[in-house]
Amino acid sequence: MADAEYNMVDYDETYHTFSIDVPEFFNFGYDVIDDWAQRDRNKLAMIWANQDGDEKKYTFHDLKKFSNMAANILLKFGINKGDRVMIMLPRVPEWWIFVIGLIKLGAVVCPVPTLLTPKDLEYRINAGNFCLVITDFENSDKIDEIHDECPSLQTKILIDGDKEGWVSYQEEIYYPAPVSHRKVSMPYANRTRSTDPMLIYFTSGTTGEAKMALHNNAYPLGHIVTAKLWQDVRGNDVHFTYSDTGWAKCGWGKIFGQWIEGTCLLIYDVWGKFNATELLPLIEKYEVTTFCCPPTVYRMLIIADLARYDLAELRHCCSAGEPLNPEVIKVWEEGTGQTIYEGYGQTETCCAIASFACFKNKPGSMGKPSPGWHIELHDDEGKPVVDYKEGRIAVSLNPRPVGLFVEYVNNPEANAESFVDGYYYTGDKAYRDEDGYFWFIGRDDDVIKSSGYRIGPFEVESALLEHPAVQESAVVGSPDRIRGMVVKAFVVLNPGFKKSDALVREIQNHVKRVTAPYKYPRIIEFVDTLPKTISGKIKRNVLREQELQKVKPD
């Protein structure tokens, strides 16, 4: 499966002839990682570096051995096919080792960000019925704090130390005897079908708690489109996607499609204060050929003197997560000689719409539907709209695109809302021009995309309401030159509290403690009332439009 002979020279021809062969049995660990290891034991798979200048290199043969060892340790502690395991690690090699090992076992892996609070984790572990958590010493206290409230959680694995009540990964590898790395100690018959569950991502919504998007074992194959066609990666490339391990963007750029192609990944482990311009010396040093990062990072990178760096090996640049300003694309192209190709998708999808190298790039456009993805724009009645008319992005399920998620777990309401009459509705709106290019308009709901994060207003509003000063709140995105959008909260105060800068800071710090810090409102505006419908629902769309009007020219 490691050879994906798909090249796109002519978009229209590829779009009409493209298909991905999904076999009945498929397992990314065996059929990609181990396959490369067998064919070329010296082929480089990963270069890992951190802010201190430390560096490690892993071949596919190394990943095969270490993932077999991890799988055998997991088997020892009762993890079997179908079991759900949460992994909360920063960008350390063990994240990839355990993810591959879990996939080999047929377990269902759920990556989550290290920024999550104990409250976030308690909800997620209980909602997903996870039986094991893998994390590091720095984040272990969060799990200990809520362990007694999570009845499904049976085992905890620590990758970098010893702690009472935890399994030590380092100790298990070597004591009392080295764990076998030659093969996974389970019957071949337990190999996975492509339709078996493989991965769960939590994705933010506008109402209720975060939803669980389930992907099956065919999901990595869907990212052939993401990596080969959009990112233009090749077997001898060094690809660098800057993203955290806890988000779906990691699946887009740091594991699946790239390793199917045999590409070497550059992983940059950030622990301390991060400055985007740190990435430029890395791109130069490791001769990165293909690069992908969110618009927020590009906006920071263009502030640097790009001419100071030798980026001659850089061949293809991409961006996803939110629309990118055409001015940023222009400055980047002037400084590097490379344009930026935008891509669109979700936690629930692979790259569904994109600007591809084989056709003219229109800065600011989402591009055209990816091969394998039949996409229409619909009105509220589900009927296709004409060019330049705003419509809801609808993904046809006939045929169902490889890499589209299976369902929202235990959430029939969300499934019924998203899957309608043979289409999956993404919740985003766009229009199409006369050349077939799509242009992003905004969310059909109120999810805020800020600095590459998806933030549901409900979670922020719930945290705000726990503060004694807050009587009522509404959270929307407010335009920001660097981050694209920032979280803004409109707050109605309880009697006895007065507006002040000190109260703003107090409420902000409160939200940082209650939920993941990246969700806190960077702007708080105190108001007397909030706009509402007759039934009493807050009209976030009115507040959102109010914020957008502030940046529109007269």
N, C-alpha and C positions, 0 to 999 in steps of 0.2 A: 504493500500500500504506500510505500514511501515515495514512489515515482508518480508524480501527478503531472502528466503531460498536457497541461493546459496553458496555451499562450494566447494572448489577446492582441492581435494586430488590427483586426477589423471588428469594431464593437457589434455592429448589427449581425454579422455572421455568427460571432461567438454567442450572442444573446439568443439566437434562434436555434443553435445546434448544441449548446452546452448542456451537460448533465454530469452528475456525480454518481458513480456506481456504489451503491450501499450494499455490501454483502450481508447475508443473514447473520453471520457471526463477525463481530468486529470488536477489537479491544486496543485502544490507543497505546497502552503499555507494551503489549506483545507485538502488535502489528506495525508499529512505527518505531518506538524506541529500541526494542530488541532486534527488530529487523535491520535497522541501521547499524547496530552494534555487530551483528553477524556479518554484514556485507563489508564494513570497513571499521575495524576495531580502533583505528586512530582518528576517526572523523570527529572534529571538535563540535560540541553541542552548545557549550556555555562558557562565557568568560564572566566571572563574578568579580566585582570590585566594590570597595566601600570608600567612605569619605576620608579614611585614614591612609588610603593608598594601598591597602592590602588587596591581594589578587589571588584568585583560584581559577583553575581551568578544568573542565569536565568534558570527556568524550562521551559519545553515546554508549560506549562500552562501560564507562564508569557509571553512568546513570542506570544502565541495566543491572549492574552488580548492587549498587546502593539501594535501588528500588526493590530488588528481590529481598535484600536484608530487611528493609522496612516492612515489606509485606509479611515476611515470616515472623517478625516481632508482633505485628498486628494480629496475625493468626493465633499466636501464643496467648494473647489476651482476648480471644473470643470474637474477633471481627470476621464476619463472613459476608457472603454475597447478599446485597440488599441492605446491610446495616448502614446507618447514617452516622457520618463522622464530621465534626466541625474542625476546621484548621484555621488558627489565628496566629499567623507568623508574619514578620516583616520580610523584606526581600533577601532572605537567606537561602542557600542551596537546599536546606532541609525541606523547604516548602515544595519544591519541585520533586524531590526524592519521595516524600510521603504522598503527594498527589498521584504520582505514577504508581506507587505501590498500592494505593487504595483502588485505583482504576483496575490494576491487575487482579485484585481480589473480587472485583465486581461490587465493591462497596459504593455508597453514594457520598461523595465528598461535598462539603459546603465551606467554601472560603469566606471568611469575614474579615473586615478591617480591624487592625489593632487599636483603632481609635474608639471602638465601642466601649460603652460604660457597662458596669455590672447589670444595671437595669435592662439595657439593650440585650445583653447576652442571656439573661434569664428568660426574657420573652422568646428569643430565637431558639434556644435549646429546648424549651418546653413546646413551642409551636411545631418544631420539626422532629421532636422525639429523638434527639441525638443521644447516642449511647457512649460516645467517646469524644474528647476534646484534645487537640494537639496544639501546644503553644510554647512560649519561652518563659524564662524566669521572670522577666520584667512584667509580663501580663498575667502571670499565674494567680496573683492575689485577687484579681477580678473574678476568676472562676471559683476560687476558694470561698469568696464572699457569698456566692449564690448557690453553691453546690447543694446545700440541704434543701433548697427550694426547687431543685431539678431532679425529680424522681427517675427519669430515664437515664441520667448520666451515671454510668457505671465505672468508667476508667478515664484517667487523665495522664497524658504523656507530656513530659518536659524534655525539650531537645537539648538543653544546655546546662544541666546541673542536677543536683539531688535535692529533693524536698519531700517531707513526710506526706504520705497519701498520694504521691505521684510516681509514675513509672519513669525511670531515667533512661532515655534513649541511648545515651552514651554508654551507660553501664550494660544495657541489654545487648549492645553490639558485641562486646568483648568478654562478658562474664556470665556464667562460669566457663563458657567456650564460645568462640566466634560464631556468630549466626551465619548460616549458609548463604552465599551469594550466587551460587550456581543456578538455582532454580527456586521457584515458589513452591512450597510444600503443600500443594493442593492438587486434586485430580484435574486433568485436562478437561474433563466433562463440564467443569464449572466455568469454562470460558463464557464470556458474555455475548449475548445477542446484541445487535445494533439497536434494538428497541428496548433493551433493559435500561433502567434508570442509572444515571452516572453522576449527575451534578445538580446541586441546588444553589441558586443565588437568591438572596433576599433583595427585593427591589421596592423602593419607596413608592407609596401611593398618596393620594390626596385625602382619603378618609380611611380610618382604621389603622391598624399596625402594618408594618412591612409585609409584603406578600412573598411567597416562596415560588420562584419560577423553576420548574423542573426540566432538565435537559437529559436526553438519553445518550447512549454510546455512539450514535451517529453524529453528535454535535461537533466533535473535532473535524470530521470530514467537511462539514459545512464551512469551516474556516479555510478551506482551500481557496474559496472566493476571496476571503478577507486578505490572506497572505499572498497568494500567487497572483491574483488578478488586480487587487487594489493596491496592496503594499509593494507589489512587483518584486517579491523576494525570490532569490535563486539559490541553488545549492551551495555556492561558494561565498555567499554574502555574509556580512555581519549586520544583523538587524538589531536596532535599539528602539524599543517602545518604552517611554517613561510613564509608568503607572504603578499603583500599589497592587499588592497581591490579593487584597480583599474584594476587588471589584471585577466585574465582567470584562473590563478593558484589558485585564491581564490575560484572560482567555483569548481575546482578540489579537494580542501582540506579543505574548511572552511564553507561549507553549505550543498550542495545537497546530495551527496552519503552518507556522514557521518550521516546526520540526518534521511535519509531513514532507516539506520541501527539502529537509536536510540542512537548513540554515543555522548558522551559529548565532546564538543570542548573547547580547551584552546586557548584563544585569547590574544596575547601580543601586547599592544598598545605602539608603539615606536614613540616618538615625538622628543627627543633630539638626541645627538650623540649615535650611536648604535655600540656596540661591540658584535660580534657574541657569545663570551663566556658568555654573559648575559643569554643565553638560557639554559646553563647547570644547574644552580641552579633552574630554573623554571621546567625543566624536573624532577629534583629530588624532589622539593617541592610538585608538583601536581601529582607525580607518573604517569607521562605520559607513556602510553603503546605503542602507535604507533606514529611515528614521520616522518615528511617529510619536506625537505628543499632543496634549490638549491645547486649545487656543490660548488658555491662560499662560502656558509656558512659552509659546511662540511670542506672545505680547511682551514677555519679559526678555526673551532672547534677542529681539531686534533692538533693544536698548544698547546692547554691547556693540563694540567695534568688530563687526564680523570679519573685516578684512585682515585682522590680526591672526586668524586661524587658517590652517591649511585643511580645507574641507574638500580637497580634490577628489577623494574617493566617494563622496556623498553623491548618490545617483537618483534617489527618489525620496520625497518627503510627503507625509500624510498628516492629517489632523481629523479628530473626531471628538464628539462629546457635546458640542454646541456649535452654532454657526461661527465662522471666522471672518473678521473684518477684511474686506478687500485691500485696505491700506497695509495691513500686516503682511499679506501675501506679497504685495508689491515691494516692500522694504526687504523682506526675506530673499526674494528673487534677486534684487539688486545686490545684496550682500553675499549670496552663496551661488547664484546662477541657477538655483533650483526653485521651481514653483511648489506650491503646497496643494496636494490633492485631498479634497475633503471627502469624508465618508459618513454615512448615516446608518445607525442601527440602535439597538437597545440591549439591555440585559437579556431580553427574551429572544434576540435574534443574532445572526451574524451580520456581516456588512451587507445591508439590503439595498442601499442606494449609494452611489459614489461617483466621483470624478476619476476616470481611468486615463492612463497615460496615452491610450490609443486615440483619444479624441480631444478636441480643443477644450481647455479648462476655462470655465467662466468663473472668475473669482466671486465668491459669495454664494455660488450655487451649490446645492447638494450633489449635483451630477445627474446621472440616469440610473434606472433600476439595474441592480447587479444581475449578471447571468444566473439563471436558476430562480430568480425572484420576479414573479409577475405582480406588478404593483399598479394600483389605480388610485384615483382621488375621488372620493364619494361625498355627496351632500348628506344631510341628516337623515334622509330617507333611504340611503344606500345606493343612490343612482350616480353614475359617473358624471363628473362636471367637465365643462369645456375648458380650453386653454385660458390661463390667467384668472380662472375662477378658483377661489379658496375651497379646498376640500380636505376631508379626513384621509389620511394615508391608510390604504387598505391593501393587505397582502393576500393574494389569492391562495387558497388551499388546494387548488386543482391545477397542477399537482402541488402537494405540500412541499415547501422549500426544505432542503436538507439543512439542518441547523436551527430551524425554528423550534422554540421550546414546546414541550408536550402539553403542559397545563400549569395553572396555579394550584399548588397542593392544598387540599382541604378548603377550597374557596370557590364553590359553585357560582356564587354571585359574580365574582370577577371573571370567571371563565365565560359565563353567559353574556356578560357585557362586552368582552373582547372578541369572542368567536361568534360571528353572526352571519348566517346565510352563505357559508362557504368562504368567508374572509376573516382574517385576523386584523383587527383595528388597533393600530399602535398607540392611539391617543395623541398623535401629533397632527398638525395641519400644515399644508403646503399648497403651492400652486405650480402649474407646469407651463412653460413658455412654448412658443411655436416650434422650437427645435427639440422638444422633448426633455429639456432640463427641468429638474425640480428645484423649487426655492422654498426654504423653510419659513414658516410664519410663526409658529409657536405651539405650545402644548394645548391639546384639547381640554386637558384638566389643569391642575395647578402645580404640578411637580416643578421644582426649581432646579435648574442645572447651573451650578456655580463651581468654577475651578475644576470641572470634570466630575464633581459629585452630583448625585441625584438626591434631592432633599424634599421629603414630603412635608407639607405645611402642618399636617395633623400632629406629627411627632414634636415639632417645635412648639406648636400651640399648647399641646398637652404639658410640655415642660414649663412653659410660661405660666400656665394656670396653677402650678404648684407653688408659685411665689405668692406670698400673702398680699402683695400690693396689686396683683393683677386680677381684675374682675372679669375681663373678656379680652380676647386678642384675635387678630387675623394676620396671617403671614403670607407674604407674596415675594416675588423676585423684583429687585430694583436694579436697573442697568448700572454697570460699573465698567470703566474703561479697561481695567486690567483683568478682572475675574469674569467679565461677561455679565454675570448677574450676582448680586449678593442678597442674602436673606434680610428682609425688612419686616419688622413687626409693628403693627398698629395696636396700641394698648390702651384699654379703658381701665383707669385705676379704681380701686376700691375706696370708699369714703375714708378719710383720715390720712391718705397719702398724697404728697405733693410732687409735682413734676420737678425733676432736677437731674443734672448730669451725673451726680453721685448715684441716684436711683437707677439710671440707665446702666451704669457699670455694674451695679449690684445685681440687676436682673440678668445682664449678659453673663456674668460669672455663675449665676445660679443655673442657667441653661447649660453652660459648659459642664457643670457637675452632674446634672441630671441625665443628659444625653450626650451623644458623641460631640466633641468640641467643634467639629467642622460645621455643625448645624446651627450654631448660635447666631442670633440676629446681629449683624454688624451695624444695623441702623434700627433705632427704636423711636417711633413717633407717638407721643401721647395724644389721644383724641377723646372727645366727649362721647361719641357714638360711632357705631360701625354700620355701613350700609347693609340692609337685609332685604330678603324677599318677604312676601306676605306670610309665608309659612315660617319665617324666622331664620332661614339659612343665610349665612354671611355671604355677601356678593363679592367674592375675591376678585372677580373679573373687573369690577368697577375700580377697586384699589390698584389692580395691576395696570389697567389702562391709564390711571392717574399717574403712576410712576413712569410709564412709557412716554407720556405727553411731556414730561419734564425735559427729555433729551431730544424731542423732535424739533426741528427748526421751525420758526414761525412762517 
